[in-house]
Amino acid sequence: MGDANIAGRTSFTVHGDQSGMSITLYSLDGCPYCEKVEAALETNGVEYSTRWVEALHSGRNEVKRVSGQRAVPVLVDETRGVTMAESENILQYVERTLA
């Protein structure tokens, strides 16, 4: 299931079964750091949803609200109460905690 980013509105794509979904990845289309995190999640069989964000930093209010900053990627693990940024930190978290 996928939605397009229309008129500056954040949309999302669900990967895997939606039931019990607790992982959300805030991502920007074409971002190489985001793509690395997506690949790690998929390689490790982690079900997650993607919230696509605006290209302009000033339009990333939802990312700022959840993480305190506007850069992506940002991973939110609701089950464990974890919100983190920086792709290398997220990759380590995926390998150590979610794999």
A tleap script that builds the chain and sets N, CA, C and O, in Angstrom:
source leaprc.protein.ff14SB
mol = sequence {
  NMET GLY ASP ALA ASN ILE ALA GLY ARG THR
  SER PHE THR VAL HIE GLY ASP GLN SER GLY
  MET SER ILE THR LEU TYR SER LEU ASP GLY
  CYS PRO TYR CYS GLU LYS VAL GLU ALA ALA
  LEU GLU THR ASN GLY VAL GLU TYR SER THR
  ARG TRP VAL GLU ALA LEU HIE SER GLY ARG
  ASN GLU VAL LYS ARG VAL SER GLY GLN ARG
  ALA VAL PRO VAL LEU VAL ASP GLU THR ARG
  GLY VAL THR MET ALA GLU SER GLU ASN ILE
  LEU GLN TYR VAL GLU ARG THR LEU CALA
}
set mol.1.N position { 0.856 -1.164 0.000 }
set mol.1.CA position { 0.000 0.000 0.000 }
set mol.1.C position { 0.896 1.219 0.000 }
set mol.1.O position { 1.843 1.278 0.785 }
set mol.2.N position { 0.628 2.197 -0.857 }
set mol.2.CA position { 1.451 3.387 -0.882 }
set mol.2.C position { 0.634 4.619 -1.194 }
set mol.2.O position { -0.377 4.543 -1.891 }
set mol.3.N position { 1.054 5.713 -0.696 }
set mol.3.CA position { 0.414 6.986 -0.952 }
set mol.3.C position { 1.448 7.948 -1.491 }
set mol.3.O position { 2.626 7.854 -1.145 }
set mol.4.N position { 1.027 8.862 -2.325 }
set mol.4.CA position { 1.944 9.863 -2.868 }
set mol.4.C position { 2.007 11.062 -1.936 }
set mol.4.O position { 1.079 11.325 -1.171 }
set mol.5.N position { 3.100 11.771 -2.016 }
set mol.5.CA position { 3.241 13.002 -1.249 }
set mol.5.C position { 2.594 14.110 -2.066 }
set mol.5.O position { 3.173 14.585 -3.043 }
set mol.6.N position { 1.398 14.519 -1.669 }
set mol.6.CA position { 0.594 15.451 -2.449 }
set mol.6.C position { 0.512 16.797 -1.744 }
set mol.6.O position { 0.172 16.868 -0.563 }
set mol.7.N position { 0.818 17.846 -2.459 }
set mol.7.CA position { 0.672 19.227 -1.976 }
set mol.7.C position { 1.264 19.433 -0.596 }
set mol.7.O position { 0.659 20.095 0.247 }
set mol.8.N position { 2.449 18.871 -0.356 }
set mol.8.CA position { 3.139 19.112 0.900 }
set mol.8.C position { 2.607 18.339 2.087 }
set mol.8.O position { 3.000 18.617 3.220 }
set mol.9.N position { 1.734 17.388 1.868 }
set mol.9.CA position { 1.188 16.619 2.983 }
set mol.9.C position { 2.005 15.355 3.171 }
set mol.9.O position { 2.408 14.719 2.197 }
set mol.10.N position { 2.247 14.996 4.408 }
set mol.10.CA position { 2.992 13.790 4.694 }
set mol.10.C position { 2.124 12.579 4.397 }
set mol.10.O position { 0.967 12.526 4.813 }
set mol.11.N position { 2.666 11.621 3.692 }
set mol.11.CA position { 1.959 10.387 3.426 }
set mol.11.C position { 2.772 9.234 3.988 }
set mol.11.O position { 3.870 9.435 4.506 }
set mol.12.N position { 2.234 8.034 3.886 }
set mol.12.CA position { 2.970 6.906 4.419 }
set mol.12.C position { 2.795 5.673 3.556 }
set mol.12.O position { 1.836 5.560 2.792 }
set mol.13.N position { 3.731 4.758 3.687 }
set mol.13.CA position { 3.687 3.477 3.023 }
set mol.13.C position { 3.879 2.424 4.095 }
set mol.13.O position { 4.727 2.577 4.974 }
set mol.14.N position { 3.100 1.362 4.031 }
set mol.14.CA position { 3.215 0.291 5.009 }
set mol.14.C position { 3.950 -0.869 4.365 }
set mol.14.O position { 3.633 -1.275 3.247 }
set mol.15.N position { 4.938 -1.401 5.078 }
set mol.15.CA position { 5.722 -2.532 4.614 }
set mol.15.C position { 5.413 -3.712 5.524 }
set mol.15.O position { 5.668 -3.646 6.727 }
set mol.16.N position { 4.873 -4.781 4.974 }
set mol.16.CA position { 4.537 -5.948 5.785 }
set mol.16.C position { 3.130 -5.844 6.355 }
set mol.16.O position { 2.343 -4.990 5.948 }
set mol.17.N position { 2.828 -6.715 7.292 }
set mol.17.CA position { 1.516 -6.780 7.939 }
set mol.17.C position { 1.327 -5.577 8.846 }
set mol.17.O position { 2.225 -5.246 9.621 }
set mol.18.N position { 0.166 -4.907 8.768 }
set mol.18.CA position { -0.084 -3.706 9.558 }
set mol.18.C position { -0.373 -3.998 11.022 }
set mol.18.O position { -0.170 -3.126 11.867 }
set mol.19.N position { -0.834 -5.186 11.342 }
set mol.19.CA position { -1.231 -5.475 12.723 }
set mol.19.C position { -0.037 -5.387 13.654 }
set mol.19.O position { 1.010 -5.975 13.383 }
set mol.20.N position { -0.186 -4.667 14.737 }
set mol.20.CA position { 0.884 -4.547 15.719 }
set mol.20.C position { 2.053 -3.701 15.247 }
set mol.20.O position { 3.133 -3.771 15.833 }
set mol.21.N position { 1.867 -2.909 14.209 }
set mol.21.CA position { 2.953 -2.091 13.665 }
set mol.21.C position { 3.413 -1.093 14.716 }
set mol.21.O position { 2.614 -0.309 15.228 }
set mol.22.N position { 4.678 -1.122 15.030 }
set mol.22.CA position { 5.181 -0.197 16.043 }
set mol.22.C position { 6.400 0.589 15.574 }
set mol.22.O position { 6.872 1.475 16.286 }
set mol.23.N position { 6.910 0.279 14.399 }
set mol.23.CA position { 8.097 0.953 13.879 }
set mol.23.C position { 7.669 1.920 12.782 }
set mol.23.O position { 6.996 1.533 11.826 }
set mol.24.N position { 8.064 3.175 12.928 }
set mol.24.CA position { 7.810 4.182 11.903 }
set mol.24.C position { 9.134 4.799 11.499 }
set mol.24.O position { 9.937 5.182 12.349 }
set mol.25.N position { 9.358 4.892 10.201 }
set mol.25.CA position { 10.560 5.513 9.669 }
set mol.25.C position { 10.152 6.793 8.941 }
set mol.25.O position { 9.375 6.751 7.987 }
set mol.26.N position { 10.675 7.913 9.390 }
set mol.26.CA position { 10.483 9.189 8.706 }
set mol.26.C position { 11.590 9.286 7.680 }
set mol.26.O position { 12.772 9.225 8.020 }
set mol.27.N position { 11.206 9.437 6.415 }
set mol.27.CA position { 12.147 9.309 5.323 }
set mol.27.C position { 11.872 10.343 4.240 }
set mol.27.O position { 10.781 10.908 4.157 }
set mol.28.N position { 12.874 10.574 3.424 }
set mol.28.CA position { 12.785 11.497 2.288 }
set mol.28.C position { 13.119 10.707 1.033 }
set mol.28.O position { 14.155 10.044 0.980 }
set mol.29.N position { 12.273 10.766 0.040 }
set mol.29.CA position { 12.495 10.062 -1.208 }
set mol.29.C position { 13.836 10.478 -1.813 }
set mol.29.O position { 14.105 11.668 -1.977 }
set mol.30.N position { 14.662 9.505 -2.138 }
set mol.30.CA position { 15.960 9.776 -2.740 }
set mol.30.C position { 17.087 10.019 -1.761 }
set mol.30.O position { 18.226 10.222 -2.183 }
set mol.31.N position { 16.810 10.005 -0.464 }
set mol.31.CA position { 17.836 10.214 0.561 }
set mol.31.C position { 18.657 8.937 0.728 }
set mol.31.O position { 18.098 7.910 1.111 }
set mol.32.N position { 19.971 8.964 0.454 }
set mol.32.CA position { 20.771 7.740 0.544 }
set mol.32.C position { 20.856 7.186 1.966 }
set mol.32.O position { 20.948 5.971 2.142 }
set mol.33.N position { 20.826 8.043 2.974 }
set mol.33.CA position { 20.875 7.572 4.357 }
set mol.33.C position { 19.574 6.868 4.722 }
set mol.33.O position { 19.579 5.856 5.423 }
set mol.34.N position { 18.474 7.406 4.246 }
set mol.34.CA position { 17.167 6.788 4.476 }
set mol.34.C position { 17.100 5.427 3.776 }
set mol.34.O position { 16.577 4.458 4.327 }
set mol.35.N position { 17.632 5.373 2.569 }
set mol.35.CA position { 17.625 4.124 1.807 }
set mol.35.C position { 18.428 3.032 2.511 }
set mol.35.O position { 18.035 1.866 2.478 }
set mol.36.N position { 19.537 3.384 3.142 }
set mol.36.CA position { 20.327 2.404 3.901 }
set mol.36.C position { 19.510 1.831 5.050 }
set mol.36.O position { 19.534 0.625 5.293 }
set mol.37.N position { 18.788 2.695 5.757 }
set mol.37.CA position { 17.972 2.248 6.879 }
set mol.37.C position { 16.830 1.370 6.379 }
set mol.37.O position { 16.546 0.331 6.975 }
set mol.38.N position { 16.174 1.771 5.297 }
set mol.38.CA position { 15.096 0.970 4.719 }
set mol.38.C position { 15.604 -0.416 4.340 }
set mol.38.O position { 14.946 -1.419 4.615 }
set mol.39.N position { 16.776 -0.472 3.707 }
set mol.39.CA position { 17.352 -1.754 3.304 }
set mol.39.C position { 17.633 -2.635 4.517 }
set mol.39.O position { 17.377 -3.838 4.475 }
set mol.40.N position { 18.153 -2.060 5.587 }
set mol.40.CA position { 18.448 -2.833 6.799 }
set mol.40.C position { 17.164 -3.373 7.423 }
set mol.40.O position { 17.118 -4.526 7.853 }
set mol.41.N position { 16.126 -2.547 7.472 }
set mol.41.CA position { 14.845 -2.999 8.024 }
set mol.41.C position { 14.298 -4.153 7.194 }
set mol.41.O position { 13.854 -5.159 7.747 }
set mol.42.N position { 14.326 -4.018 5.885 }
set mol.42.CA position { 13.801 -5.050 5.008 }
set mol.42.C position { 14.646 -6.318 5.067 }
set mol.42.O position { 14.097 -7.420 5.111 }
set mol.43.N position { 15.962 -6.184 5.069 }
set mol.43.CA position { 16.855 -7.334 5.153 }
set mol.43.C position { 16.620 -8.132 6.423 }
set mol.43.O position { 16.714 -9.359 6.420 }
set mol.44.N position { 16.314 -7.433 7.506 }
set mol.44.CA position { 16.106 -8.086 8.797 }
set mol.44.C position { 14.646 -8.462 9.048 }
set mol.44.O position { 14.300 -8.904 10.143 }
set mol.45.N position { 13.793 -8.289 8.046 }
set mol.45.CA position { 12.401 -8.701 8.161 }
set mol.45.C position { 11.583 -7.890 9.153 }
set mol.45.O position { 10.608 -8.389 9.715 }
set mol.46.N position { 11.978 -6.645 9.367 }
set mol.46.CA position { 11.275 -5.783 10.317 }
set mol.46.C position { 10.099 -5.120 9.605 }
set mol.46.O position { 10.274 -4.478 8.569 }
set mol.47.N position { 8.906 -5.280 10.164 }
set mol.47.CA position { 7.735 -4.609 9.620 }
set mol.47.C position { 7.742 -3.166 10.098 }
set mol.47.O position { 7.968 -2.892 11.277 }
set mol.48.N position { 7.494 -2.250 9.175 }
set mol.48.CA position { 7.543 -0.835 9.522 }
set mol.48.C position { 6.672 -0.043 8.573 }
set mol.48.O position { 6.316 -0.513 7.493 }
set mol.49.N position { 6.332 1.164 8.988 }
set mol.49.CA position { 5.642 2.084 8.094 }
set mol.49.C position { 6.579 3.246 7.815 }
set mol.49.O position { 7.407 3.609 8.650 }
set mol.50.N position { 6.436 3.821 6.638 }
set mol.50.CA position { 7.255 4.972 6.254 }
set mol.50.C position { 6.377 6.207 6.200 }
set mol.50.O position { 5.301 6.196 5.601 }
set mol.51.N position { 6.841 7.260 6.823 }
set mol.51.CA position { 6.197 8.569 6.702 }
set mol.51.C position { 7.132 9.409 5.839 }
set mol.51.O position { 8.241 9.755 6.246 }
set mol.52.N position { 6.656 9.728 4.638 }
set mol.52.CA position { 7.454 10.527 3.703 }
set mol.52.C position { 7.359 11.988 4.108 }
set mol.52.O position { 6.274 12.489 4.404 }
set mol.53.N position { 8.488 12.664 4.119 }
set mol.53.CA position { 8.547 14.050 4.581 }
set mol.53.C position { 8.868 14.992 3.432 }
set mol.53.O position { 9.265 14.573 2.344 }
set mol.54.N position { 8.687 16.263 3.704 }
set mol.54.CA position { 8.971 17.334 2.748 }
set mol.54.C position { 10.463 17.429 2.437 }
set mol.54.O position { 11.306 17.140 3.287 }
set mol.55.N position { 10.773 17.834 1.225 }
set mol.55.CA position { 12.172 18.046 0.861 }
set mol.55.C position { 12.766 19.231 1.628 }
set mol.55.O position { 13.932 19.199 2.022 }
set mol.56.N position { 11.964 20.270 1.837 }
set mol.56.CA position { 12.447 21.446 2.570 }
set mol.56.C position { 12.413 21.189 4.074 }
set mol.56.O position { 11.398 20.751 4.614 }
set mol.57.N position { 13.528 21.465 4.741 }
set mol.57.CA position { 13.590 21.291 6.195 }
set mol.57.C position { 12.464 22.048 6.906 }
set mol.57.O position { 11.902 21.551 7.881 }
set mol.58.N position { 12.144 23.225 6.429 }
set mol.58.CA position { 11.131 24.049 7.092 }
set mol.58.C position { 9.739 23.417 7.053 }
set mol.58.O position { 8.864 23.812 7.823 }
set mol.59.N position { 9.524 22.446 6.170 }
set mol.59.CA position { 8.237 21.787 6.076 }
set mol.59.C position { 8.133 20.500 6.871 }
set mol.59.O position { 7.120 19.806 6.797 }
set mol.60.N position { 9.164 20.174 7.627 }
set mol.60.CA position { 9.191 18.899 8.350 }
set mol.60.C position { 8.764 19.051 9.805 }
set mol.60.O position { 9.479 18.643 10.720 }
set mol.61.N position { 7.601 19.636 10.006 }
set mol.61.CA position { 7.123 19.891 11.363 }
set mol.61.C position { 6.830 18.612 12.139 }
set mol.61.O position { 7.082 18.550 13.343 }
set mol.62.N position { 6.304 17.594 11.468 }
set mol.62.CA position { 6.011 16.344 12.169 }
set mol.62.C position { 7.296 15.674 12.662 }
set mol.62.O position { 7.332 15.145 13.773 }
set mol.63.N position { 8.335 15.694 11.850 }
set mol.63.CA position { 9.622 15.124 12.274 }
set mol.63.C position { 10.154 15.892 13.483 }
set mol.63.O position { 10.639 15.289 14.440 }
set mol.64.N position { 10.063 17.207 13.439 }
set mol.64.CA position { 10.524 18.031 14.565 }
set mol.64.C position { 9.726 17.724 15.827 }
set mol.64.O position { 10.281 17.663 16.924 }
set mol.65.N position { 8.420 17.532 15.664 }
set mol.65.CA position { 7.563 17.240 16.814 }
set mol.65.C position { 7.957 15.910 17.483 }
set mol.65.O position { 7.982 15.822 18.711 }
set mol.66.N position { 8.261 14.884 16.687 }
set mol.66.CA position { 8.561 13.579 17.282 }
set mol.66.C position { 10.014 13.420 17.714 }
set mol.66.O position { 10.311 12.650 18.627 }
set mol.67.N position { 10.937 14.158 17.049 }
set mol.67.CA position { 12.353 13.911 17.330 }
set mol.67.C position { 13.124 15.125 17.831 }
set mol.67.O position { 14.255 14.988 18.297 }
set mol.68.N position { 12.528 16.311 17.741 }
set mol.68.CA position { 13.227 17.510 18.172 }
set mol.68.C position { 14.152 18.094 17.129 }
set mol.68.O position { 14.829 19.088 17.389 }
set mol.69.N position { 14.192 17.491 15.945 }
set mol.69.CA position { 15.031 17.998 14.860 }
set mol.69.C position { 14.346 17.699 13.533 }
set mol.69.O position { 13.383 16.933 13.495 }
set mol.70.N position { 14.822 18.284 12.460 }
set mol.70.CA position { 14.141 18.164 11.171 }
set mol.70.C position { 14.860 17.247 10.179 }
set mol.70.O position { 14.342 17.003 9.089 }
set mol.71.N position { 16.023 16.742 10.527 }
set mol.71.CA position { 16.772 15.873 9.621 }
set mol.71.C position { 16.168 14.467 9.609 }
set mol.71.O position { 15.555 14.036 10.586 }
set mol.72.N position { 16.347 13.768 8.501 }
set mol.72.CA position { 15.929 12.376 8.385 }
set mol.72.C position { 17.135 11.546 7.971 }
set mol.72.O position { 18.077 12.090 7.396 }
set mol.73.N position { 17.134 10.259 8.244 }
set mol.73.CA position { 16.024 9.469 8.740 }
set mol.73.C position { 15.833 9.602 10.251 }
set mol.73.O position { 16.757 9.926 10.997 }
set mol.74.N position { 14.594 9.338 10.667 }
set mol.74.CA position { 14.249 9.231 12.083 }
set mol.74.C position { 13.442 7.951 12.236 }
set mol.74.O position { 12.493 7.719 11.488 }
set mol.75.N position { 13.814 7.128 13.194 }
set mol.75.CA position { 13.091 5.900 13.478 }
set mol.75.C position { 12.383 6.041 14.814 }
set mol.75.O position { 12.974 6.496 15.794 }
set mol.76.N position { 11.110 5.649 14.851 }
set mol.76.CA position { 10.333 5.649 16.084 }
set mol.76.C position { 9.890 4.222 16.336 }
set mol.76.O position { 9.197 3.627 15.510 }
set mol.77.N position { 10.288 3.668 17.476 }
set mol.77.CA position { 9.878 2.329 17.907 }
set mol.77.C position { 8.938 2.528 19.086 }
set mol.77.O position { 9.385 2.682 20.223 }
set mol.78.N position { 7.649 2.524 18.818 }
set mol.78.CA position { 6.657 2.788 19.857 }
set mol.78.C position { 6.665 1.722 20.942 }
set mol.78.O position { 6.459 2.037 22.114 }
set mol.79.N position { 6.897 0.481 20.578 }
set mol.79.CA position { 6.885 -0.609 21.547 }
set mol.79.C position { 7.949 -0.422 22.618 }
set mol.79.O position { 7.701 -0.674 23.797 }
set mol.80.N position { 9.123 0.017 22.213 }
set mol.80.CA position { 10.253 0.160 23.143 }
set mol.80.C position { 10.434 1.594 23.629 }
set mol.80.O position { 11.324 1.864 24.434 }
set mol.81.N position { 9.603 2.515 23.150 }
set mol.81.CA position { 9.706 3.913 23.566 }
set mol.81.C position { 10.968 4.586 23.084 }
set mol.81.O position { 11.539 5.421 23.786 }
set mol.82.N position { 11.415 4.226 21.872 }
set mol.82.CA position { 12.676 4.740 21.330 }
set mol.82.C position { 12.395 5.618 20.117 }
set mol.82.O position { 11.640 5.235 19.223 }
set mol.83.N position { 13.005 6.795 20.094 }
set mol.83.CA position { 13.014 7.672 18.921 }
set mol.83.C position { 14.465 8.038 18.675 }
set mol.83.O position { 15.150 8.526 19.574 }
set mol.84.N position { 14.937 7.801 17.451 }
set mol.84.CA position { 16.342 8.105 17.168 }
set mol.84.C position { 16.542 8.609 15.755 }
set mol.84.O position { 15.790 8.292 14.834 }
set mol.85.N position { 17.592 9.411 15.624 }
set mol.85.CA position { 18.008 9.952 14.335 }
set mol.85.C position { 19.403 9.430 14.027 }
set mol.85.O position { 19.956 8.629 14.780 }
set mol.86.N position { 19.957 9.882 12.934 }
set mol.86.CA position { 21.292 9.503 12.465 }
set mol.86.C position { 21.290 8.056 11.962 }
set mol.86.O position { 21.087 7.118 12.733 }
set mol.87.N position { 21.512 7.900 10.689 }
set mol.87.CA position { 21.415 6.589 10.057 }
set mol.87.C position { 22.320 5.540 10.697 }
set mol.87.O position { 21.900 4.395 10.862 }
set mol.88.N position { 23.544 5.899 11.059 }
set mol.88.CA position { 24.445 4.901 11.657 }
set mol.88.C position { 23.906 4.396 12.994 }
set mol.88.O position { 23.996 3.204 13.285 }
set mol.89.N position { 23.351 5.286 13.803 }
set mol.89.CA position { 22.743 4.871 15.075 }
set mol.89.C position { 21.543 3.963 14.825 }
set mol.89.O position { 21.358 2.960 15.515 }
set mol.90.N position { 20.737 4.320 13.840 }
set mol.90.CA position { 19.557 3.514 13.522 }
set mol.90.C position { 19.972 2.139 13.021 }
set mol.90.O position { 19.378 1.134 13.410 }
set mol.91.N position { 20.988 2.084 12.162 }
set mol.91.CA position { 21.461 0.800 11.643 }
set mol.91.C position { 21.935 -0.107 12.777 }
set mol.91.O position { 21.629 -1.299 12.781 }
set mol.92.N position { 22.672 0.440 13.730 }
set mol.92.CA position { 23.108 -0.347 14.882 }
set mol.92.C position { 21.910 -0.833 15.689 }
set mol.92.O position { 21.890 -1.981 16.134 }
set mol.93.N position { 20.919 0.020 15.882 }
set mol.93.CA position { 19.723 -0.337 16.639 }
set mol.93.C position { 18.967 -1.478 15.943 }
set mol.93.O position { 18.504 -2.414 16.595 }
set mol.94.N position { 18.850 -1.387 14.625 }
set mol.94.CA position { 18.176 -2.437 13.871 }
set mol.94.C position { 18.907 -3.762 14.064 }
set mol.94.O position { 18.276 -4.781 14.345 }
set mol.95.N position { 20.216 -3.756 13.917 }
set mol.95.CA position { 21.008 -4.985 14.034 }
set mol.95.C position { 20.966 -5.563 15.452 }
set mol.95.O position { 20.825 -6.774 15.625 }
set mol.96.N position { 21.086 -4.709 16.454 }
set mol.96.CA position { 21.195 -5.178 17.844 }
set mol.96.C position { 19.840 -5.465 18.503 }
set mol.96.O position { 19.748 -6.323 19.381 }
set mol.97.N position { 18.794 -4.752 18.083 }
set mol.97.CA position { 17.525 -4.827 18.794 }
set mol.97.C position { 16.400 -5.437 17.987 }
set mol.97.O position { 15.600 -6.203 18.524 }
set mol.98.N position { 16.324 -5.112 16.714 }
set mol.98.CA position { 15.167 -5.502 15.934 }
set mol.98.C position { 15.387 -6.742 15.075 }
set mol.98.O position { 14.422 -7.400 14.687 }
set mol.99.N position { 16.647 -7.074 14.771 }
set mol.99.CA position { 16.938 -8.216 13.889 }
set mol.99.C position { 16.594 -9.532 14.551 }
set mol.99.O position { 16.776 -10.591 13.950 }
savepdb mol mol.pdb
quit
